[in-house]
Amino acid sequence: MRELPWKTAFITGASSGLGRGLARWLAERGVQVFAAARREAELRALADECAKGGGRVEPVRLDVSDPRSTFAEIARIDGACGGLGLVVANAGIGFDMPATRMKWEQVEKIIQVNVTGAAATLCAALPGMLERGRGQLVGISSLAGFRAMPGMAAYAASKAFLRVFLEGLRVDLLGSGVRVTSIYPGFVKSGLTAKNRFKMPFILETDDAVERMGRSIARGDAELAFPWQIVSMVRAARVLPTALWTAVAARARPARDGIASGTTDPDRPS
């Protein structure tokens, strides 16, 4: 691969999973990485690991659920380092939360991290990038953001926001020198997916997913969705009429949700 187009990068959610893997991938290729997360000990361990191979990782303790602090800290680092070349909004959370057992506190947390936190991350570096006429913004959305499955209403909606937000940025920034990349992974082994109690088809190893993401970002791709098997299913699901999709998805609803799987809509005649 040719030399990467940026000297500096900022990544949220870098203490584990895809964020940690991507931070290491970039550091190994000579990029100075500002790795942000709440768990400072894990970030320092990452920095030490990368330093052994000559990589530079700067730990940044940050809670993206606080958008004002997130915006301010990224803007500060952007000015202090001479300009961030790459910013990746990766931090995200999700809960197994069917509507029959939905808790507002969990919904609110998902919105704070996946929506306002991600938007603050991307917006913070944008003024500097526009002034310099170069840079790249990346958002880690999800294939779940195209059509919701049982128990994923809040999570899928948050990823749908990020998908559309990135698309809007891409339209507005065309010709500005600032690139926008949207990443839509399927199931990837991580701390987040380890909590899932349902079958995850075609789940990928973290290193495999990171390699795909890193290469796509370096190419400046507008979008990357993987794996192709799940992408094909999502594309098919998107063209189904709403009533048909609701019936199909409801059949996958576990009995523990409190409603029998496959029950017809109570507001529609049977």
QUIVENVEN-V99797 format. One record per run of one state. SS is the DSSP state (helix for helix, strand for strand, loop for the rest). FROM is the first residue (numbers start at 0). TO is the last residue. If there is no record, write none. Layout:
SS/FROM/TO
SS/FROM/TO
//
This chain:
loop/0/6
strand/7/11
loop/12/15
helix/16/26
loop/27/30
strand/31/36
loop/37/38
helix/39/51
loop/52/55
strand/56/60
loop/61/65
helix/66/79
loop/80/84
strand/85/88
loop/89/97
helix/98/100
loop/101/102
helix/103/131
loop/132/133
strand/134/139
loop/140/141
helix/142/144
loop/145/151
helix/152/172
loop/173/176
strand/177/184
loop/185/186
strand/187/187
loop/188/191
helix/192/194
loop/195/202
strand/203/203
loop/204/204
helix/205/218
loop/219/221
strand/222/225
loop/226/226
helix/227/237
loop/238/240
helix/241/249
loop/250/253
helix/254/256
loop/257/269
//
